[in-house]
Amino acid sequence: YNVQSAVETKHHLIVAHEVTNLGYDRDALTMMARAAQEAMACDAIEAIADKGYYKGEEIVACEQEGIAVTVSKPHTSNAAAHGRFDRADFLYVAEDDAYICPAGERLTYRFTNEEAGKTLHSYWTDACQRCEIKDKCTTGKERRIRRWEHEGILERVQKRLDDDPGKIPLRSRTVEHPFGTIKAGMGATHFKMKTLKHVGTEMALHVLAYNMTRVMAILGVPALVKVMRA
């Protein structure tokens, strides 16, 4: 089972959680950001997530709903792995709708196509054949760059992280402690129940116990009892 969670940064309370049977996190960003926003009754929140949550469609969905996202991008470049220039080495010039390559050449827009439901724009230059550093860039006839129609949103998210890289360590300090505490209380076997429904109920009890403990530490028992009776 995979537990998704959203933890607020001020008091480290778990404001939303969900138990799934998916072995990955990349489809959960929008779901958890919406749940956190609803639970906290906030008009605007910022969702900070690790690279396991990086998925273009999820990021765009959040940003279009007014949920600011900060998420690190995984480095999966095949070109970089083979010692060639990464896509990030190509600078996009928005006003010209063109890319500048490491050799200073301009990759211009050529055509648009749709692939796996995504609208992609393709760019390249005819200068590759005479380029002195072509072997550091591509093994093909020319280096082509494809740009998703929502790439600008992803670039904005990346700039947000570049401007404040401390947000990723903040995520670790905020999220890892609550679940480290819960796992320690669970013991070696973790979940005692079986099936998604029953495990979800078990996890809800763990979250409730953790949050109650945190609130008692923050407010004190008398104040908590007073609030509960109000």
trRosetta pair geometry for C-beta under 8 A, 3 or more apart (Angstrom, degrees):
i j d omega theta_ij theta_ji phi_ij phi_ji
1 19 5.5 -7 -179 -170 121 104
1 20 7.2 147 -164 76 70 35
1 21 6.1 -52 -112 -97 62 63
1 191 6.3 42 32 -14 138 156
1 196 7.2 154 -114 -111 112 68
1 199 5.2 -142 -89 151 164 157
2 19 7.3 142 75 -160 44 54
2 20 5.0 -29 68 69 97 87
2 21 7.0 140 17 -119 90 13
2 22 5.7 -70 38 71 142 62
2 23 6.4 173 -50 -109 135 28
2 24 7.7 -39 -119 27 169 16
2 25 7.3 -151 172 -75 135 73
3 17 6.3 -10 -175 -170 95 110
3 18 7.5 156 -157 81 52 41
3 19 5.5 -26 -102 -102 70 71
3 20 7.9 165 -89 22 23 69
3 179 7.2 164 92 -125 133 128
3 203 6.0 -178 -113 -139 121 145
4 17 6.4 158 88 -158 59 55
4 18 4.5 -6 58 58 110 90
4 19 7.7 -163 21 -77 75 22
4 20 6.4 38 -13 -1 110 111
4 25 7.0 140 -102 -131 97 90
4 28 4.8 -142 -112 -176 145 147
4 31 7.3 36 129 94 163 115
4 32 5.2 -129 158 -77 120 127
5 14 5.7 -56 -162 -142 115 108
5 16 7.0 156 -156 91 46 58
5 17 4.6 -7 -104 -106 76 89
5 18 7.9 -169 -71 24 43 60
5 32 7.3 54 98 -143 10 132
5 175 6.5 144 90 -147 113 101
5 178 7.2 -153 154 91 156 131
5 179 6.6 -176 17 -61 158 120
5 207 8.0 -176 -119 -107 114 122
6 14 7.2 112 73 -162 49 62
6 15 5.3 -56 100 64 98 92
6 16 4.2 20 38 53 115 97
6 17 7.3 -149 21 -68 67 52
6 32 4.9 161 -52 172 110 100
6 33 7.3 149 -102 -88 139 35
6 35 6.4 166 9 86 140 99
6 36 3.7 -110 144 -75 158 121
6 39 7.7 152 80 39 127 137
6 47 7.7 -59 -127 -126 114 96
7 12 5.9 3 175 -154 118 55
7 13 6.9 168 -152 82 72 31
7 14 5.4 -41 -97 -98 80 56
7 15 6.8 147 -118 7 25 82
7 174 5.1 170 99 152 119 95
7 175 5.0 169 26 -97 131 63
7 178 5.6 -177 -104 7 141 145
8 11 6.5 24 89 45 107 76
8 12 7.2 -135 75 -81 62 14
8 13 5.6 2 39 55 104 82
8 15 5.3 70 -30 -30 100 127
8 36 7.6 155 -69 -161 82 111
8 40 6.6 125 -82 -93 130 133
8 174 7.8 -121 109 -166 20 125
9 12 7.4 14 -148 -72 23 59
9 170 6.6 6 -130 169 128 111
9 174 5.1 -58 -109 -106 71 139
11 214 6.4 115 154 159 100 121
11 218 5.8 1 -143 -88 122 152
12 174 6.0 -158 -109 -151 84 66
12 177 6.3 -25 -161 78 143 124
12 178 6.0 -178 168 -54 98 106
12 214 6.5 -143 87 -137 87 142
13 211 5.4 63 -150 -128 93 95
13 214 5.7 -178 -91 99 78 150
13 215 7.4 48 -100 -60 123 86
14 17 5.8 7 169 -44 123 114
14 178 5.6 150 -58 175 103 157
14 207 5.0 -103 86 -151 145 103
14 210 6.4 52 4 90 124 126
14 211 5.9 -105 41 -67 88 106
15 35 7.9 154 117 126 86 84
15 36 5.1 80 94 -134 122 77
15 39 4.5 154 168 102 94 137
15 40 5.6 -3 -162 -54 150 96
16 32 6.0 160 103 -155 125 71
16 35 3.7 134 -157 125 152 112
16 36 4.7 -117 12 -72 130 62
16 38 7.8 82 -82 58 134 90
16 39 5.1 -166 -60 -10 97 146
17 203 6.5 -136 129 143 135 118
17 204 7.5 -179 74 -93 120 60
17 207 5.4 -151 15 -85 148 152
18 28 7.4 -169 68 -147 128 117
18 31 6.8 -43 15 135 163 124
18 32 6.9 -130 15 -87 118 87
18 35 7.1 180 -37 -32 116 171
18 200 7.9 -16 -159 -127 48 106
19 196 6.4 172 113 -161 108 77
19 199 5.4 -165 163 114 158 100
19 200 4.4 -150 41 -93 127 73
19 203 5.1 150 -57 17 125 154
20 28 7.2 -136 -5 -88 152 125
20 196 7.7 5 -142 -139 26 120
21 196 5.7 -81 -39 -86 113 117
22 27 6.9 -69 159 47 169 119
22 28 7.8 -180 70 -51 138 111
24 27 7.2 77 98 7 98 89
24 52 7.0 -156 -166 -176 74 98
25 28 5.2 -72 -166 32 63 121
25 29 7.8 78 151 -50 87 75
25 49 7.9 -173 143 -174 131 123
25 52 4.3 61 47 132 127 107
25 53 5.0 -63 127 -79 112 70
26 29 7.5 -22 -167 -18 36 103
26 52 6.6 -118 -60 160 73 58
26 53 6.0 159 -109 -142 45 30
26 54 6.7 -39 -122 65 98 41
26 55 4.2 104 178 -44 100 123
26 58 6.8 -168 170 -3 64 147
27 31 7.7 38 135 -3 69 122
27 55 6.8 9 -77 20 47 167
27 58 6.7 -168 -132 -73 33 130
28 31 5.3 -69 -156 49 55 115
28 32 5.4 42 155 -17 90 112
28 53 6.7 -84 66 -121 85 98
28 58 7.8 22 54 -136 28 148
29 32 6.4 -69 -148 41 22 100
29 33 6.1 18 161 -17 64 114
29 47 6.8 120 -170 136 89 147
29 49 5.9 -89 -114 -19 103 169
29 53 4.6 112 -73 -179 107 113
29 55 6.8 -172 8 41 128 99
29 58 4.1 99 51 159 120 129
29 59 6.8 -6 109 -68 158 54
29 61 8.0 134 92 63 101 109
29 62 6.3 -72 135 -42 107 133
29 69 7.1 40 175 -128 130 132
29 71 7.2 -33 -119 -72 141 153
30 33 5.8 -58 -140 39 28 110
30 34 6.2 28 161 -18 65 108
30 58 5.1 -138 -24 -151 96 79
30 61 4.5 -14 -96 99 139 130
30 62 5.5 -145 -100 -61 75 84
30 65 7.8 103 -144 14 99 141
31 34 6.2 -61 -153 36 23 108
31 35 6.4 19 154 -17 61 111
32 35 5.5 -53 -144 38 34 113
32 36 6.2 36 156 -20 67 105
32 47 7.5 123 99 -140 93 131
33 36 5.8 -53 -147 36 29 110
33 37 6.3 30 155 -19 63 107
33 45 7.1 -179 -165 87 84 121
33 47 4.2 -52 -105 -69 112 149
33 62 5.2 31 73 -120 166 117
33 67 4.8 97 160 172 133 157
33 69 7.4 -54 -93 -90 153 96
34 37 5.8 -57 -148 37 30 111
34 38 6.3 27 156 -16 65 108
34 65 7.5 -22 -88 127 94 163
34 67 7.6 -96 -69 -51 57 154
35 38 5.9 -57 -148 39 29 109
35 39 6.1 27 156 -18 65 110
36 39 5.8 -56 -142 38 29 109
36 40 6.1 10 164 -3 66 114
36 45 6.2 -154 113 130 109 169
36 47 7.1 137 52 -97 144 99
37 40 6.3 -67 -141 47 24 98
37 42 5.6 -102 -147 61 68 90
37 45 5.0 -144 -93 11 87 131
37 67 6.5 -100 -56 -96 139 116
38 41 7.3 20 -177 -72 32 49
40 45 6.7 98 64 -79 141 134
42 45 5.0 93 92 -55 140 96
43 66 8.0 -49 158 132 70 140
44 66 6.3 -91 -110 152 83 107
44 67 7.8 175 -152 -104 57 47
44 68 7.4 39 -177 -3 97 102
45 67 6.0 -6 68 -134 83 86
45 68 7.5 -148 105 38 41 81
46 67 7.5 148 -113 -178 28 65
46 68 4.3 -31 -112 79 82 107
46 69 7.4 176 -163 -81 67 20
46 70 6.4 27 171 -3 109 104
47 62 6.2 -85 34 -159 138 149
47 67 5.7 28 -7 162 114 112
47 68 7.1 170 22 87 67 51
47 69 5.1 -18 67 -110 98 69
47 70 7.3 -179 91 30 50 65
47 71 7.8 -4 113 -52 90 101
48 69 8.0 153 -86 -163 34 49
48 70 4.7 -12 -110 68 76 105
48 71 7.3 166 -159 -74 41 59
48 167 5.2 -140 -125 165 133 105
48 168 7.2 -162 -179 -92 112 42
48 170 6.5 -4 130 87 169 104
48 171 4.4 -143 125 -77 114 111
48 174 7.8 86 72 42 126 142
49 52 7.6 -108 161 63 101 72
49 53 3.8 -41 150 49 140 149
49 54 7.8 177 104 -55 112 60
49 69 7.2 -27 18 -161 107 94
49 70 7.5 155 24 85 60 56
49 71 4.4 -7 67 -104 92 103
49 171 6.8 160 -99 -140 15 151
50 53 6.3 105 64 9 53 97
50 71 7.2 21 93 -149 6 79
50 72 6.3 -20 -158 37 48 107
50 168 7.0 91 -104 -150 69 96
50 171 6.3 -179 -54 118 79 144
50 172 7.8 73 -74 -70 117 82
51 54 5.1 -23 -160 -10 57 122
51 71 6.9 131 -96 168 40 85
51 72 4.5 -58 -65 90 90 93
51 73 6.4 62 -125 165 101 6
51 74 4.3 119 172 -62 127 80
52 74 8.0 75 -72 -58 36 123
53 58 7.0 -114 171 106 81 149
53 71 5.5 -107 84 -137 102 136
54 59 7.3 5 -147 -46 57 124
54 71 5.3 169 -85 137 79 122
54 72 7.0 -83 -59 89 127 46
54 73 5.5 129 -138 -118 155 51
54 74 5.7 -168 49 -4 142 89
55 58 4.3 65 75 13 102 113
55 59 6.7 175 80 -13 50 87
56 59 5.8 -61 -147 37 29 109
56 60 6.1 25 160 -17 67 109
56 148 6.5 16 -172 95 156 174
56 150 6.7 132 174 84 108 118
56 154 6.0 -38 -123 -75 90 130
57 60 5.9 -55 -145 38 29 110
57 61 6.3 33 155 -23 63 106
58 61 5.7 -52 -148 32 30 113
58 62 6.7 29 154 -17 63 104
59 62 5.9 -57 -154 35 31 109
59 63 6.3 24 155 -14 67 110
59 69 5.3 -151 -141 85 80 161
59 71 6.6 -124 -96 37 114 134
59 153 6.8 156 123 128 101 111
59 154 6.3 81 101 -97 146 77
59 157 5.8 -44 -173 -52 131 166
60 63 5.8 -59 -143 41 31 109
60 64 6.0 29 160 -19 67 111
60 150 4.7 6 -106 166 138 154
60 153 5.2 96 -108 91 79 156
60 154 7.6 -42 -63 -53 88 82
61 64 6.0 -59 -145 38 25 109
61 65 6.5 14 157 -10 61 111
62 65 6.0 -71 -154 42 29 104
62 67 4.1 -80 -174 79 87 112
62 68 7.8 -60 140 59 108 3
62 69 4.8 86 97 -52 141 122
63 66 7.8 63 -176 -61 31 12
63 67 6.9 -92 -73 68 28 64
63 68 7.1 52 -110 -112 72 38
63 69 6.0 -80 -59 10 87 109
63 153 5.1 161 79 -162 160 121
63 156 7.5 110 -138 80 148 127
63 157 7.1 -102 -69 -64 134 109
64 153 7.8 -32 -50 -118 82 152
68 160 7.1 177 -179 -137 107 161
69 157 5.4 -15 86 -125 95 121
69 160 7.8 127 87 66 50 153
70 157 6.9 178 -106 -166 39 82
70 160 5.3 -121 -98 118 91 118
70 161 5.3 138 -158 -78 91 84
70 164 7.5 -54 -127 79 148 106
70 167 4.8 -18 132 121 155 152
70 168 7.6 -131 138 -63 110 70
71 157 6.7 -9 38 169 82 127
71 161 7.4 -87 56 -66 25 134
72 161 6.4 144 -89 -150 62 155
72 168 5.6 39 -43 -101 122 137
73 158 6.5 -12 -20 -100 130 104
75 80 7.0 -70 179 80 105 151
77 80 3.8 64 91 13 123 109
77 81 6.4 177 97 -15 65 83
77 86 4.6 -9 -164 -129 175 97
77 87 6.4 -158 -113 6 121 89
77 88 7.8 -99 -62 2 147 96
78 81 5.5 -53 -150 33 33 116
78 82 6.7 15 156 -5 64 108
79 82 6.2 -73 -156 45 30 98
79 84 4.2 -82 -177 80 87 108
79 85 6.3 -27 145 76 131 45
79 86 5.9 163 84 -100 109 44
79 87 7.3 122 38 -35 136 70
79 137 7.9 -4 -163 -167 131 37
79 138 7.7 -40 -122 -90 122 62
80 83 7.6 61 -171 -65 33 12
80 84 6.8 -100 -75 66 29 59
80 85 7.7 -35 -81 151 70 16
80 86 4.1 14 -63 -78 115 102
83 136 7.4 -84 134 -137 83 71
84 136 5.7 155 -132 174 66 44
84 137 5.8 127 -169 -119 107 11
84 138 6.9 110 -170 -64 148 35
85 89 4.3 -102 -170 60 101 151
85 90 7.4 94 145 -43 124 85
85 101 7.6 80 123 -167 166 89
85 102 5.3 -141 -113 -10 146 138
85 136 6.0 72 -30 136 91 86
85 137 4.9 -5 22 -111 119 68
85 143 7.7 6 66 -135 120 159
86 89 5.2 116 60 -11 67 98
87 90 6.0 -55 -170 26 49 110
87 145 6.5 128 -140 -127 94 98
89 101 7.6 37 119 -161 93 57
89 102 5.1 -11 156 -60 118 110
90 99 4.5 14 166 -180 112 126
90 100 6.9 165 -164 73 63 43
90 101 5.5 -22 -113 -105 91 56
90 102 7.4 -76 -79 -31 60 71
90 107 6.9 -8 -160 17 129 139
90 145 5.6 -135 108 -87 165 148
91 99 6.5 145 74 -160 42 67
91 100 4.5 -13 60 53 101 99
92 98 7.7 162 -152 90 55 32
92 99 5.5 -36 -95 -99 58 77
92 147 7.2 105 -110 -107 134 139
92 151 7.7 162 -81 126 171 132
92 155 7.3 -92 49 -92 138 154
93 96 4.5 12 110 39 116 107
93 97 7.6 -63 89 -1 73 12
93 98 5.3 -10 55 66 106 79
93 99 7.1 173 11 -98 80 23
93 100 6.3 68 -28 -22 113 101
94 97 7.0 18 -166 -73 34 51
94 152 7.4 70 -112 -106 123 114
96 106 7.7 -62 133 -154 144 126
97 109 5.3 -10 133 -35 110 129
98 106 5.1 8 161 -173 137 98
98 107 6.1 161 -171 76 78 54
98 108 5.2 -28 -115 -102 110 55
98 109 6.8 -102 -86 -23 67 76
98 123 6.7 148 -141 -145 53 135
99 106 7.3 144 77 -160 45 50
99 107 4.0 -9 61 54 98 113
99 123 5.2 117 10 120 113 152
99 145 5.2 31 -2 48 165 158
100 104 6.6 -15 -174 -143 100 35
100 105 7.3 158 -152 78 57 33
100 106 6.0 -29 -98 -100 66 61
100 107 7.5 -155 -71 14 17 83
101 104 7.0 -48 71 22 71 17
101 105 5.0 -4 38 57 114 85
101 106 7.9 -146 3 -73 84 14
101 107 6.0 91 -43 -31 100 108
101 125 7.0 -109 -9 12 132 135
101 137 7.1 27 -173 -128 128 143
101 143 6.8 112 -118 73 137 136
102 133 6.9 -83 99 100 113 145
102 136 7.7 -75 78 106 147 119
102 137 7.1 -161 39 -88 116 112
103 127 7.6 -155 98 118 134 125
103 131 5.4 -92 -73 -147 176 116
103 132 7.5 149 -126 46 127 77
103 133 5.6 -178 -79 46 111 115
103 137 7.7 -55 -20 -54 114 146
105 125 4.8 -179 146 99 122 173
105 127 4.5 -150 -130 64 147 145
105 128 7.8 -159 81 -63 165 58
105 131 7.1 -81 -18 -93 144 120
106 125 6.2 127 82 -92 45 127
107 123 4.1 85 140 147 106 106
107 124 5.3 -33 -147 -120 100 17
107 125 4.8 -97 -96 -32 59 92
107 143 7.6 -79 -94 93 136 90
107 145 5.7 83 127 22 158 119
108 123 6.2 -172 90 -147 17 88
108 124 7.7 -40 49 65 58 34
108 125 6.8 95 7 -89 77 72
109 121 6.0 -37 -134 176 102 116
109 122 7.5 106 -155 79 56 47
109 123 5.6 -44 -90 -94 41 86
110 122 5.0 -49 57 96 107 95
110 123 6.3 163 -1 -105 91 30
110 124 6.2 -1 -30 29 138 84
111 121 7.7 -175 98 -149 31 57
111 122 5.5 2 58 45 71 112
112 119 6.4 5 -177 -177 111 91
112 120 6.8 162 -153 84 63 44
112 121 5.1 -28 -98 -99 84 67
112 122 7.4 -172 -85 9 33 79
113 119 7.9 177 95 -149 27 53
113 120 5.8 -19 66 63 71 93
113 122 7.2 23 12 -20 99 115
114 117 7.1 -3 179 -129 102 10
114 118 6.7 164 -154 78 64 38
114 119 5.5 -31 -99 -95 81 58
114 120 7.1 148 -106 15 27 80
115 118 5.7 -28 69 60 69 89
115 120 5.7 -10 23 4 107 131
118 148 5.6 -52 -178 -128 122 101
118 149 7.4 -172 -176 14 74 93
119 148 7.2 100 76 -159 59 59
119 149 4.3 28 79 -28 109 128
120 146 4.7 3 -179 -179 120 112
120 147 6.8 142 -160 68 66 37
120 148 5.9 -37 -102 -94 72 51
120 149 7.5 -104 -77 -28 29 76
121 146 6.9 151 74 -159 42 58
121 147 4.6 -25 62 63 97 94
121 148 7.9 -153 18 -59 80 5
121 149 7.2 107 -19 -77 101 64
122 144 5.8 -14 -163 -173 101 114
122 145 7.4 147 -155 80 51 47
122 146 5.3 -24 -97 -102 69 77
122 147 7.8 -176 -76 19 23 74
123 144 6.9 146 73 -160 47 63
123 145 4.6 -20 62 64 103 96
123 146 7.6 179 19 -83 75 30
123 147 6.7 37 -8 -9 115 111
124 128 7.3 -35 -180 -26 103 129
124 142 4.8 91 -178 128 131 129
124 143 6.5 170 -128 84 96 48
124 144 4.6 -47 -67 -102 119 69
124 145 7.0 158 -73 17 64 71
125 128 6.2 134 82 -33 83 83
125 142 6.7 -165 65 -162 52 128
126 129 7.3 -24 171 10 61 105
126 142 7.2 -61 -108 -94 32 147
127 130 6.2 -72 -169 52 62 93
127 131 5.9 84 135 -59 84 98
128 131 5.3 -44 -148 2 36 124
128 134 5.7 101 -177 -117 75 113
128 137 7.4 -132 -136 94 102 138
128 138 6.9 -20 -157 50 135 128
128 141 6.9 101 91 140 135 52
128 142 3.9 163 19 -119 153 76
128 143 6.0 165 -106 7 134 77
129 134 7.6 40 -118 -91 14 154
129 141 7.3 -16 -74 -173 93 71
129 142 7.4 -50 -40 -76 74 88
131 134 4.3 121 79 -58 102 90
131 137 7.1 -12 111 24 147 144
133 136 4.7 -36 175 35 90 118
133 137 6.3 87 121 -23 83 107
134 137 5.6 -75 -152 42 37 110
134 138 6.6 -56 -175 51 76 78
137 143 4.9 -75 153 -56 111 142
138 142 6.8 51 77 157 158 20
138 143 4.0 -167 -35 -78 136 84
140 143 7.2 135 60 -79 103 44
140 144 7.8 -36 83 -2 146 95
147 151 4.9 -70 -170 -12 86 158
148 151 4.6 135 60 -54 78 87
148 154 7.5 61 62 3 125 135
150 153 4.9 -24 174 23 89 118
150 154 6.8 91 123 -17 81 94
151 154 5.5 -57 -155 39 44 111
151 155 6.2 45 149 -22 73 104
152 155 5.5 -52 -147 35 34 113
152 156 6.5 38 152 -22 64 102
153 156 5.6 -52 -152 32 33 113
153 157 6.6 34 150 -18 64 103
154 157 5.6 -51 -150 35 35 113
154 158 6.4 37 150 -20 65 104
155 158 5.5 -51 -147 36 34 113
155 159 6.4 37 153 -21 65 103
156 159 5.7 -51 -148 34 32 112
156 160 6.6 40 150 -25 62 102
157 160 5.5 -49 -154 27 34 117
157 161 6.9 29 151 -13 63 102
158 161 5.8 -57 -155 38 36 108
158 162 6.2 36 149 -20 69 107
159 162 5.3 -52 -141 39 36 113
159 163 6.1 35 158 -20 67 106
160 163 6.0 -56 -148 36 25 109
160 164 6.9 -33 167 35 59 100
161 164 6.9 -91 -144 65 26 65
161 165 6.3 57 167 -98 71 58
161 167 6.6 -111 -123 50 68 123
161 168 7.2 46 -147 -41 107 106
162 165 6.9 6 -135 -60 24 90
164 167 5.2 64 119 -27 102 107
165 168 6.5 -34 -179 16 62 107
166 169 5.8 -52 -161 43 57 108
166 170 6.1 66 142 -28 75 104
167 170 5.2 -53 -150 35 37 120
167 171 6.6 47 151 -26 66 96
168 171 5.6 -42 -154 25 36 115
168 172 7.0 37 149 -17 62 99
169 172 5.4 -50 -152 34 41 114
169 173 6.4 38 153 -17 70 104
170 173 5.8 -55 -147 39 32 109
170 174 6.1 27 156 -18 66 113
171 174 5.8 -64 -145 40 27 108
171 175 5.8 -3 172 3 69 116
172 175 6.7 -66 -127 47 20 90
172 176 5.2 5 -174 -9 63 126
173 176 7.1 -38 -101 37 12 101
173 177 6.9 13 -180 -19 47 116
174 177 7.3 -92 178 25 12 103
175 178 6.7 -66 -163 35 36 103
175 179 6.8 4 160 4 71 114
176 179 6.4 -76 -153 50 32 97
176 180 5.7 36 156 -26 72 113
177 180 5.6 -56 -139 36 28 113
177 181 6.3 30 160 -20 64 106
178 181 5.8 -60 -154 35 28 111
178 182 6.4 24 153 -16 66 107
178 210 5.9 87 -159 168 93 146
179 182 5.3 -45 -139 38 41 112
179 183 6.0 44 158 -20 68 103
180 183 5.9 -54 -144 38 28 110
180 184 6.4 32 154 -23 62 106
181 184 5.8 -55 -151 32 28 113
181 185 6.7 23 153 -14 62 107
181 210 6.2 120 101 -126 121 114
182 185 5.8 -61 -154 39 33 109
182 186 6.4 38 149 -28 67 105
182 206 5.0 79 -152 166 115 121
182 207 7.5 -5 -103 -77 143 52
182 210 5.6 -46 -76 -65 99 137
183 186 5.4 -49 -147 28 36 117
183 190 6.8 -24 -137 -108 80 91
185 206 7.1 159 85 -141 125 101
185 209 7.7 -152 136 107 165 137
186 189 7.3 -127 150 73 92 61
186 190 4.8 30 141 -128 141 42
186 191 7.2 -27 -158 -56 133 37
186 206 7.0 -4 -72 -113 100 140
187 190 7.3 -140 75 -50 61 29
189 192 6.7 66 112 -86 123 65
191 194 7.9 127 128 -74 116 44
191 199 5.1 4 -156 -130 148 101
191 202 5.8 113 -142 96 90 150
191 203 7.5 -34 -101 -59 109 87
192 202 6.5 -178 46 -131 83 149
193 198 3.9 -140 168 134 133 109
193 199 5.1 -168 86 -76 106 56
193 201 7.1 26 22 62 175 96
193 202 4.7 -172 12 -34 126 138
194 198 6.2 27 67 67 37 133
194 199 7.1 4 -138 -49 12 99
195 198 4.9 72 67 18 92 103
195 199 6.7 -173 84 -7 41 92
196 199 5.9 -61 -140 43 27 108
196 200 6.1 34 158 -27 64 108
197 200 5.7 -58 -154 31 25 114
197 201 6.8 23 151 -16 62 103
198 201 5.6 -48 -151 33 37 112
198 202 6.4 39 150 -19 66 104
199 202 5.5 -51 -147 37 36 114
199 203 6.2 36 154 -20 67 104
200 203 5.8 -54 -146 36 29 109
200 204 6.4 35 153 -24 63 104
201 204 5.6 -52 -150 31 32 115
201 205 6.8 32 152 -18 63 102
202 205 5.9 -56 -158 32 33 110
202 206 6.7 33 148 -18 65 104
203 206 5.4 -51 -150 35 39 114
203 207 6.3 39 152 -19 69 104
204 207 5.7 -53 -147 37 32 111
204 208 6.3 36 152 -21 64 105
205 208 5.6 -50 -145 35 32 114
205 209 6.3 33 155 -19 64 105
206 209 5.8 -56 -149 36 29 110
206 210 6.3 28 154 -18 64 107
207 210 5.7 -54 -146 37 31 111
207 211 6.2 26 158 -15 66 109
208 211 6.0 -59 -145 40 27 107
208 212 6.2 28 157 -20 64 108
209 212 5.8 -54 -145 36 28 112
209 213 6.4 30 155 -19 62 106
210 213 5.8 -58 -154 35 30 111
210 214 6.4 28 152 -18 65 107
211 214 5.5 -53 -147 37 34 112
211 215 6.2 32 156 -18 68 105
212 215 5.8 -54 -144 38 30 108
212 216 6.3 33 155 -20 64 106
212 224 7.9 96 -158 -171 74 149
213 216 5.8 -54 -149 35 29 112
213 217 6.5 28 152 -18 63 107
214 217 5.7 -58 -152 37 32 111
214 218 6.2 24 153 -16 68 110
215 218 5.6 -58 -142 41 33 108
215 219 5.7 -5 172 14 72 113
215 224 5.6 110 131 -108 107 124
216 219 6.9 -65 -121 56 21 82
216 220 6.9 17 -170 -157 55 10
216 221 5.5 20 -144 -76 100 68
216 224 5.6 -49 -93 -21 64 156
219 223 4.0 -129 163 91 102 125
219 224 5.0 128 86 -57 129 81
219 227 7.2 -33 174 -7 165 136
220 223 4.8 79 66 15 91 106
220 224 6.8 -162 89 -10 44 91
221 224 5.7 -60 -146 38 31 112
221 225 6.2 30 160 -20 68 106
222 225 5.8 -56 -148 36 30 110
222 226 6.3 32 154 -22 64 107
223 226 5.5 -53 -149 34 33 115
223 227 6.5 32 153 -19 65 104
224 227 5.8 -54 -150 35 32 110
224 228 6.3 30 153 -18 66 108
225 228 5.7 -57 -146 38 31 111
225 229 6.3 25 156 -16 65 110
226 229 6.0 -62 -148 39 27 106
226 230 6.5 41 151 -40 63 101
227 230 5.6 -44 -152 12 33 119
